[in-house]
Amino acid sequence: MNTKNILFVFGTRPEVIKLAPIIIELKKHNEYNVIVCNTEQQKELSNQTLSYFGLKADINLDCMRDNQQLADIQSRILTSLEHEVFAKHKIDATIVQGDTMTVLCGALTSFYRRIPVFHVEAGLRSYDIFEPFPEEVMRQMTSRVTDLNFAPTEKNKQALLKEGIKENSVFVTGNTVIDALFCLSENTMENAKQFYIDKNIKIDDKLVLITVHRRENHGERIDHILDAIEYLVKKYSDHTFVLPVHPNPNVKGKVYNKLEKYKNVSLLPPLDYPNLVYLMKNAKLILTDSGGIQEEAPSFGCPTLVMRYETERQEGIDAGVSVLVGADYDKIISTASEVLNNTKENSRLKAQNPYGKGDSAVIIKNIIDKYFSAK
């Protein structure tokens, strides 16, 4: 097989985390020349996270602007990819991951140039175009132009088949986010431990991790969520609540106004990936509206409350490793209390992680090999 130029396009931290294991795997093999492009949709977070995997971008596009509209970022990424990447490099395939604006733009630009698209984490569906918004639509549109669909689970594969995606283009691979957990060195995790020691944040068996940032939770929903969290903070004053605060002004101001005054609450800037993994590994309970955390937390046996009304990661709900609580004040409190009233040891989850075993990158590399061999 002649050397193939494989373009990885990403722009956010979750994309980096989930693509890094595949980038590392393909770089081991001479038949692939890997080109890494960061649209910098999340500039600092994405570049910083790359460094934890010993990687850096070959191309940086600096597409993010403050307070921009979705149409603004879409047009900027599309134009930058066309003129700065595809016009200047011969690309044999483009790999994207997930459901961000970068994913859709990377797939569309490739499609316009008749370049194959490989979609990592394909087939996740909520079937509500506003939950999550705008990610559900971006993920569905990406599927229409994808040549290889790497579905984490059988449920994801079946969703694609029901939509008319050809079966010979869909492969169940597990989720690379599990691979990423095992890519972090012992030294990196020791540094994460020291990070919390230096900040005088107590990490013990009464740790609660909270993340909240999704667009659909802005407005009244976040008010209900924060009211429920405040209740838990006061009721469980012997527990430590750690909340990395998203910089979006729709979130940040409300979080600080509501929770800053409590001694058992630590409000932090967005965390480096290893520091977040360290919290997940040690948490007694997680409350989140994140997608990635729903997949990662089961590897550590941590009960997870999903503060969304719909999730495209239904496997965790079905397996009993996570619970949908939405922005429902009473449901958040009652479900969280079931865990917090118990000990960490007794509340650990026994079910296996339904999202993978940590071998997804190798599986994906083998599928790509066969694709090019057949060509």
C-alpha positions in Angstrom: 0.0 0.0 0.0 1.3 3.4 -0.9 1.7 5.9 1.9 -1.6 7.6 2.6 -2.0 11.1 3.9 -4.5 11.0 6.7 -5.9 14.3 7.9 -7.3 14.5 11.5 -9.5 17.6 12.0 -10.6 18.6 15.5 -11.2 21.8 17.5 -12.3 20.9 21.1 -10.8 19.1 24.0 -13.2 16.0 23.8 -12.2 15.6 20.1 -8.5 15.6 21.0 -9.0 13.0 23.8 -10.9 10.6 21.5 -8.7 11.1 18.5 -5.3 11.0 20.2 -5.3 7.2 20.6 -5.9 6.8 16.8 -3.3 9.4 15.9 -0.8 7.6 18.1 -1.7 4.2 16.6 -1.4 5.4 12.9 1.8 7.2 13.6 3.4 3.8 14.4 3.0 2.6 10.9 4.9 3.8 7.8 2.0 3.4 5.5 0.3 6.4 7.0 1.4 10.1 7.0 -0.6 11.8 9.7 -1.5 15.4 9.3 -3.1 17.0 12.5 -5.3 20.1 12.0 -6.7 22.0 15.0 -9.4 24.5 14.1 -8.9 25.8 17.7 -12.6 25.9 18.4 -11.4 25.6 22.0 -7.9 27.0 21.5 -6.1 26.7 24.8 -7.9 23.5 26.0 -7.4 21.6 22.7 -3.7 22.4 22.4 -3.0 21.8 26.0 -4.7 18.4 25.9 -2.7 17.4 22.8 0.5 17.9 24.8 -0.6 15.4 27.4 -0.5 12.7 24.7 2.8 13.9 23.4 1.2 15.4 20.3 1.0 18.8 18.6 -0.9 20.1 15.7 0.7 20.5 12.3 -1.9 23.1 11.3 -3.6 25.6 13.6 -6.5 27.6 12.2 -7.4 30.0 15.1 -11.1 30.0 14.2 -12.6 30.9 17.5 -13.9 34.5 18.4 -15.6 35.8 21.5 -19.4 35.6 21.5 -19.7 34.4 17.9 -22.9 33.0 16.5 -23.0 29.4 15.2 -23.2 30.6 11.6 -20.1 32.7 12.1 -18.0 29.8 13.4 -19.3 27.5 10.7 -18.4 29.9 7.8 -15.0 30.6 9.4 -14.0 26.9 9.8 -15.3 25.9 6.3 -13.3 28.7 4.7 -10.2 28.1 6.7 -10.2 24.4 6.0 -10.7 24.9 2.3 -8.0 27.5 1.8 -5.4 26.6 4.5 -5.7 22.8 4.5 -7.3 21.1 1.5 -5.9 23.6 -1.1 -2.4 23.1 0.2 -2.2 19.4 1.0 -3.0 16.2 -0.8 -5.4 14.3 1.5 -6.4 10.7 1.0 -8.9 10.6 3.9 -10.2 12.9 6.6 -10.9 11.6 10.2 -13.4 13.5 12.4 -14.8 12.6 15.8 -18.2 13.3 17.4 -20.6 16.1 16.8 -19.0 19.5 17.0 -19.0 22.3 14.4 -15.5 21.3 13.4 -16.7 17.7 12.7 -19.5 18.9 10.3 -17.2 21.4 8.6 -14.4 18.8 8.2 -16.8 16.3 6.7 -18.4 18.8 4.4 -15.2 20.2 3.1 -13.9 16.7 2.4 -17.2 15.8 0.7 -17.0 18.8 -1.6 -13.6 17.6 -2.7 -14.7 13.9 -3.0 -12.2 12.9 -0.2 -13.3 9.9 2.0 -14.6 10.8 5.5 -14.0 8.5 8.4 -16.3 9.3 11.4 -15.2 8.2 14.9 -18.1 7.8 17.4 -20.7 7.6 14.7 -24.3 6.6 15.2 -25.1 8.3 18.5 -28.7 9.6 18.4 -31.2 11.3 20.7 -33.6 12.0 17.8 -34.4 15.4 19.3 -32.8 18.0 17.1 -32.7 20.4 20.1 -31.3 17.9 22.6 -28.3 18.2 22.5 -28.3 21.4 20.5 -26.8 21.8 17.9 -24.8 18.6 18.2 -27.6 16.2 17.3 -28.1 17.7 13.9 -24.4 18.0 13.2 -23.9 14.3 14.0 -26.8 13.2 11.8 -25.6 15.4 8.8 -22.1 14.1 9.1 -23.4 10.5 8.7 -24.7 11.3 5.3 -21.3 12.0 3.8 -19.2 9.4 5.8 -17.4 6.5 4.1 -16.4 4.6 7.3 -18.6 4.9 10.3 -16.9 3.8 13.5 -19.8 3.1 15.9 -18.9 2.7 19.6 -21.8 0.2 20.3 -24.2 -2.1 18.5 -27.0 0.3 19.3 -25.2 3.0 17.4 -24.7 0.7 14.5 -28.4 -0.2 14.4 -29.3 3.5 14.4 -27.2 4.1 11.3 -28.7 1.1 9.5 -32.2 2.3 10.2 -31.3 5.6 8.5 -30.2 3.8 5.4 -26.5 3.9 5.9 -24.8 1.0 4.1 -24.0 -1.9 6.4 -20.6 -2.5 4.8 -19.6 1.1 5.9 -20.5 0.6 9.6 -18.2 -1.0 12.2 -18.6 -1.5 15.9 -15.3 -0.5 17.5 -16.0 0.6 21.1 -15.2 4.1 22.1 -11.7 5.5 21.9 -12.3 7.6 25.1 -11.6 4.4 27.0 -8.2 4.0 25.2 -7.4 7.6 26.1 -7.7 6.8 29.9 -4.9 4.3 29.6 -2.7 6.7 27.6 -1.9 8.8 30.6 1.4 8.1 32.3 1.8 7.5 36.0 3.8 10.6 36.3 1.0 12.6 34.7 -1.5 11.3 37.2 0.9 12.0 40.1 1.1 15.6 38.9 -2.7 15.7 38.9 -2.8 14.5 42.5 -0.3 17.2 43.4 -2.5 19.8 41.7 -5.2 19.3 44.2 -2.8 19.2 47.2 -1.4 22.5 46.1 -4.9 24.0 45.9 -5.8 22.5 49.3 -8.8 20.7 47.9 -9.6 17.6 49.9 -9.9 14.5 47.7 -11.4 11.7 49.7 -14.3 9.3 49.7 -16.8 12.2 49.9 -16.0 13.9 46.7 -18.7 15.1 44.3 -17.7 16.3 40.8 -20.1 18.6 38.9 -19.9 19.9 35.3 -22.6 21.9 33.6 -22.2 23.8 30.3 -24.5 22.6 27.5 -26.4 25.3 25.5 -29.8 23.6 26.1 -29.2 24.1 29.9 -28.7 27.8 29.6 -31.5 30.1 30.9 -34.0 28.8 33.4 -32.6 25.2 33.4 -29.3 26.2 34.9 -31.1 28.1 37.6 -33.0 24.9 38.6 -29.8 22.9 38.4 -27.9 25.3 40.6 -30.7 25.5 43.1 -30.6 21.7 43.5 -26.8 21.7 43.8 -27.0 24.4 46.5 -29.4 22.3 48.4 -27.0 19.3 48.3 -24.1 21.5 49.2 -25.8 22.6 52.4 -27.3 19.2 53.3 -24.0 17.3 52.7 -21.7 19.8 54.3 -19.1 17.1 55.1 -18.8 16.4 51.3 -16.5 18.3 48.9 -18.1 19.6 45.7 -15.7 20.4 42.9 -17.1 22.3 39.9 -14.9 23.3 36.9 -16.7 26.4 35.7 -17.2 26.8 31.9 -16.1 30.3 30.7 -19.4 30.9 28.9 -20.8 34.0 30.5 -24.3 32.4 30.5 -22.9 29.8 32.9 -20.0 31.4 34.8 -21.7 34.3 36.5 -24.7 32.2 37.7 -22.4 29.5 39.1 -20.3 32.0 41.1 -23.3 33.9 42.4 -24.9 30.8 43.6 -22.1 28.7 45.0 -19.0 30.8 45.6 -19.9 31.5 49.3 -19.9 27.8 50.4 -16.7 26.5 52.1 -17.2 22.9 50.8 -17.4 24.1 47.2 -14.3 24.5 45.0 -15.0 26.5 41.8 -12.2 26.0 39.4 -11.3 27.1 35.8 -11.7 24.5 33.1 -9.5 21.6 34.0 -6.7 19.9 32.1 -7.7 16.5 31.0 -5.5 14.5 33.5 -6.9 16.7 36.4 -10.4 15.9 35.3 -9.6 12.2 35.0 -8.2 12.3 38.5 -11.5 13.7 39.9 -13.6 11.1 38.0 -11.4 8.3 39.3 -11.8 9.5 42.9 -15.4 10.9 42.9 -18.2 9.3 45.0 -20.8 10.9 42.6 -20.7 12.8 39.4 -23.4 15.2 38.2 -22.9 16.3 34.6 -24.4 17.3 31.2 -21.2 16.3 29.4 -21.2 13.5 26.8 -17.6 12.3 27.4 -18.0 11.9 31.1 -21.0 9.6 30.6 -18.6 7.3 28.8 -15.6 7.6 31.1 -17.1 7.5 34.5 -18.2 3.8 34.3 -14.6 2.8 33.9 -14.1 4.0 37.5 -17.4 2.6 38.8 -18.7 6.1 39.7 -22.5 6.7 39.7 -23.4 9.5 37.3 -26.4 11.7 37.1 -27.0 13.1 33.6 -28.5 16.6 33.8 -30.1 16.3 30.4 -33.6 15.2 29.3 -32.3 13.2 26.3 -29.0 11.5 25.8 -27.4 10.0 22.7 -25.6 7.7 25.1 -28.4 5.5 26.1 -26.2 2.4 26.7 -25.1 3.9 30.0 -28.7 4.4 31.1 -29.7 0.8 30.0 -26.7 -0.6 31.9 -27.6 1.3 35.0 -24.3 3.2 35.2 -26.0 6.6 34.7 -29.4 8.1 35.4 -31.2 10.8 33.4 -32.3 13.6 35.8 -32.7 16.6 33.5 -32.9 19.9 35.2 -35.5 18.6 37.5 -34.8 20.1 41.0 -36.6 17.3 42.9 -35.1 14.4 40.8 -31.6 15.7 41.1 -31.8 16.0 44.9 -33.6 12.6 45.4 -31.3 10.7 43.1 -28.1 12.3 44.4 -29.2 11.7 48.0 -29.5 8.0 47.4 -25.7 7.9 46.7 -24.6 10.6 49.1 -26.5 8.9 52.0 -24.4 5.8 51.4 -20.7 5.2 51.6 -18.5 5.4 48.5 -17.6 1.7 48.8 -21.2 0.6 48.9 -22.3 2.9 46.1 -19.7 1.7 43.5 -21.0 0.3 40.3 -20.4 -3.3 39.4 -21.5 -3.2 35.8 -18.8 -3.2 33.0 -18.3 -0.1 31.0 -20.7 -0.5 28.0 -18.6 1.8 25.8 -15.4 -0.2 25.3 -12.4 -2.0 26.7 -9.5 0.2 25.5 -8.6 -1.5 22.2 -10.7 0.7 19.9 -7.7 2.5 18.2 -6.2 -0.8 17.0 -9.6 -2.0 15.7 -10.1 1.3 13.8 -6.5 1.1 12.3 -7.2 -2.4 11.0 -10.5 -1.3 9.4 -8.7 1.6 7.7 -6.0 -0.9 6.4 -8.7 -3.0 4.8 -10.4 0.0 3.3 -7.3 1.1 1.5 -6.3 -2.4 0.5 -9.6 -2.9 -1.2 -9.2 0.4 -3.0 
